[in-house]
Amino acid sequence: MDLGLEGRLVVITGASKGIGLACASVFAAEGARVVGISRDNHRLHEAQRQLASLGLSMAVQGADLTDSVAAKLVMECIENDHGPIDVLVNCAGAARRRPVDELDAEALHAAMQAKYFTYMHAIEPAIRRMAARGRGSIVNIIGQGGRQPSPVHIGGGAANAALMLATVGYATAYASQGVRVNAINPGITRTERMQEGLAASARATGRTQEVLLREQTAEIPLGRVAEPEEIARVAVFLASPMASYVTGVIVPMDGGKAGVV
């Protein structure tokens, strides 16, 4: 199926690894022009080489999106070098999971800075430019932690919940100007973040990561964790013209665990 993304400019934050890198691969395979952003230049260029080995192209821009000025500058630089941004996919930033006895004011601030503000700093300059042109699509990769409280993900879960509200708020505010904003809430997904979460839970419970993973997997109706590419394929659809009447939607992707109606 042609999703209508040939030649569209897609900016992906957090493109150096995990779901962000999977998104870069799937968008590039659809013929989009992809620009990846990460604050880790070494990993970003390694991701670029990895995609090139598959015959896929990704331009790269280093930026720390916890800095609002840096976020504005990188979006301006991308548009100057590559043209108008058609799609923004936010994957950058992840709040560290911590047992509750490791959670303090500094950790709570760090969680919001790492996840909530990285997304908001990227959205603000991009969505205004999209609105001025009367077209654009934003997809936020957030996480089910904003809906399902966890004692090792209080800071990050709060950031996720705030991003869900912001997603729907932006969608409502900018719909009349031709900009769609949607989100995906992945459940447990085979990335470095999965291992970090298991390590935090192991510290909190004194149980092994292997046992915890088996127990968490057993709670998923589909019987397995998600692969990054599965999340990426839904992001591509939401961003594409094929989803032209979809905005303000938050898609749970947890294998049926939450059972949301």
Summary of the structure (lengths in Angstrom):
residues: 261
radius of gyration: 17.7
end to end distance: 29.0
largest distance: 53.9
contacts: 943
relative contact order: 0.15
helix: 53%
strand: 15%
